[in-house]
Amino acid sequence: MSTNVHLTPELERFAKSCVQDGRYNNVSEVVRTSLRLLQESEERRSNFNAMLKAAEAEADREGGFELVDVLAEADAIIAAHHK
């Protein structure tokens, strides 16, 4: 499959410098690697959003805690161990 990609001058210089440094054989490899990294990033973002939704659903079902209360309890536990 052949796809033409137009890069900004800055991105083109960067891609070419990656090739010149010997890290890649050509600009196409740089673009493919970049797209794979973007794909992984998007998958992580999607997974994180799914975890947030699951946590919200759990809080709706089982209730939640106020941050102030959690911090106060943590402070009390720490204080009790320092006595």
GROMACS elastic network, one bead per residue, 0.5 to 0.9 nm:
[ bonds ]
;  ai    aj funct       b0    kb
    6    12     6  0.86112   500
    7    10     6  0.78218   500
    7    11     6  0.57816   500
    7    12     6  0.55859   500
    8    11     6  0.52450   500
    8    12     6  0.60945   500
    8    13     6  0.85810   500
    9    12     6  0.50626   500
    9    13     6  0.61215   500
    9    14     6  0.85868   500
   10    13     6  0.51839   500
   10    14     6  0.62311   500
   10    15     6  0.86945   500
   11    15     6  0.60616   500
   11    16     6  0.84869   500
   12    15     6  0.51064   500
   12    16     6  0.60773   500
   12    17     6  0.84809   500
   12    27     6  0.83389   500
   13    16     6  0.51597   500
   13    17     6  0.60633   500
   13    18     6  0.86683   500
   14    17     6  0.50783   500
   14    18     6  0.63114   500
   14    19     6  0.88351   500
   15    18     6  0.51539   500
   15    19     6  0.65600   500
   15    20     6  0.87822   500
   15    26     6  0.83890   500
   15    27     6  0.57501   500
   15    28     6  0.88458   500
   15    30     6  0.61367   500
   15    31     6  0.77685   500
   16    19     6  0.50850   500
   16    20     6  0.61241   500
   16    21     6  0.85606   500
   16    26     6  0.77000   500
   16    27     6  0.62660   500
   16    30     6  0.86336   500
   17    21     6  0.59561   500
   17    22     6  0.85752   500
   18    21     6  0.51931   500
   18    22     6  0.65970   500
   18    23     6  0.57334   500
   18    24     6  0.62308   500
   18    25     6  0.88038   500
   18    26     6  0.84766   500
   18    27     6  0.80349   500
   18    30     6  0.73643   500
   19    22     6  0.51955   500
   19    23     6  0.58252   500
   19    25     6  0.57720   500
   19    26     6  0.56097   500
   19    27     6  0.66080   500
   19    29     6  0.87898   500
   19    30     6  0.77997   500
   20    23     6  0.76420   500
   20    24     6  0.79627   500
   20    25     6  0.85325   500
   20    26     6  0.87749   500
   21    24     6  0.77952   500
   22    25     6  0.68674   500
   23    30     6  0.88082   500
   24    27     6  0.74132   500
   24    28     6  0.88001   500
   24    29     6  0.61637   500
   24    30     6  0.64613   500
   25    28     6  0.82948   500
   25    29     6  0.66825   500
   25    30     6  0.83896   500
   26    29     6  0.55598   500
   26    30     6  0.68423   500
   27    31     6  0.62839   500
   27    32     6  0.86440   500
   28    31     6  0.50936   500
   28    32     6  0.61157   500
   28    33     6  0.85592   500
   29    32     6  0.50419   500
   29    33     6  0.60677   500
   29    34     6  0.84315   500
   30    33     6  0.52210   500
   30    34     6  0.61041   500
   30    35     6  0.86499   500
   31    35     6  0.61299   500
   31    36     6  0.86164   500
   32    35     6  0.51087   500
   32    36     6  0.62069   500
   32    37     6  0.86689   500
   33    36     6  0.50782   500
   33    37     6  0.62472   500
   33    38     6  0.86095   500
   34    37     6  0.51426   500
   34    38     6  0.61940   500
   34    39     6  0.85815   500
   35    39     6  0.60187   500
   35    40     6  0.85797   500
   36    40     6  0.61976   500
   36    41     6  0.85517   500
   37    40     6  0.50947   500
   37    41     6  0.61222   500
   37    42     6  0.85901   500
   38    42     6  0.61118   500
   38    43     6  0.85763   500
   39    42     6  0.51132   500
   39    43     6  0.61997   500
   39    44     6  0.86842   500
   40    43     6  0.50543   500
   40    44     6  0.62133   500
   40    45     6  0.85977   500
   41    44     6  0.51106   500
   41    45     6  0.61641   500
   41    46     6  0.85641   500
   42    46     6  0.60540   500
   42    47     6  0.85362   500
   43    46     6  0.50113   500
   43    47     6  0.60798   500
   43    48     6  0.84974   500
   44    47     6  0.50543   500
   44    48     6  0.60276   500
   44    49     6  0.85448   500
   45    48     6  0.50592   500
   45    49     6  0.61444   500
   45    50     6  0.85849   500
   46    49     6  0.51382   500
   46    50     6  0.62103   500
   46    51     6  0.86915   500
   47    50     6  0.50230   500
   47    51     6  0.62267   500
   47    52     6  0.86633   500
   48    51     6  0.50526   500
   48    52     6  0.62282   500
   48    53     6  0.86960   500
   49    52     6  0.50062   500
   49    53     6  0.62404   500
   49    54     6  0.86135   500
   50    53     6  0.51157   500
   50    54     6  0.61750   500
   50    55     6  0.86100   500
   51    54     6  0.50058   500
   51    55     6  0.61007   500
   51    56     6  0.85573   500
   52    55     6  0.50564   500
   52    56     6  0.61348   500
   52    57     6  0.85813   500
   53    56     6  0.50278   500
   53    57     6  0.61289   500
   53    58     6  0.85697   500
   54    57     6  0.50611   500
   54    58     6  0.61358   500
   54    59     6  0.85848   500
   55    58     6  0.50277   500
   55    59     6  0.61164   500
   55    60     6  0.85505   500
   56    59     6  0.50607   500
   56    60     6  0.61355   500
   56    61     6  0.86477   500
   57    60     6  0.50216   500
   57    61     6  0.62184   500
   57    62     6  0.85559   500
   58    61     6  0.50650   500
   58    62     6  0.58333   500
   58    63     6  0.74466   500
   58    64     6  0.85148   500
   59    62     6  0.52083   500
   59    64     6  0.51161   500
   59    65     6  0.86937   500
   60    63     6  0.55600   500
   60    64     6  0.75564   500
   61    64     6  0.89825   500
   65    68     6  0.85101   500
   65    69     6  0.70025   500
   65    70     6  0.68859   500
   66    69     6  0.53305   500
   66    70     6  0.64476   500
   66    71     6  0.87742   500
   67    70     6  0.50764   500
   67    71     6  0.60950   500
   67    72     6  0.84935   500
   68    71     6  0.52233   500
   68    72     6  0.61180   500
   68    73     6  0.86631   500
   69    72     6  0.50718   500
   69    73     6  0.61844   500
   69    74     6  0.86035   500
   70    73     6  0.51661   500
   70    74     6  0.61811   500
   70    75     6  0.86199   500
   71    74     6  0.50078   500
   71    75     6  0.60812   500
   71    76     6  0.85713   500
   72    75     6  0.50660   500
   72    76     6  0.62003   500
   72    77     6  0.87150   500
   73    76     6  0.50453   500
   73    77     6  0.62583   500
   73    78     6  0.86661   500
   74    77     6  0.51413   500
   74    78     6  0.62097   500
   74    79     6  0.85423   500
   75    78     6  0.51212   500
   75    79     6  0.60136   500
   75    80     6  0.85401   500
   76    79     6  0.50430   500
   76    80     6  0.60801   500
   76    81     6  0.86992   500
   77    80     6  0.51459   500
   77    81     6  0.64155   500
   77    82     6  0.88576   500
   78    81     6  0.52556   500
   78    82     6  0.64198   500
   79    82     6  0.51714   500
   79    83     6  0.66833   500
   80    83     6  0.55895   500
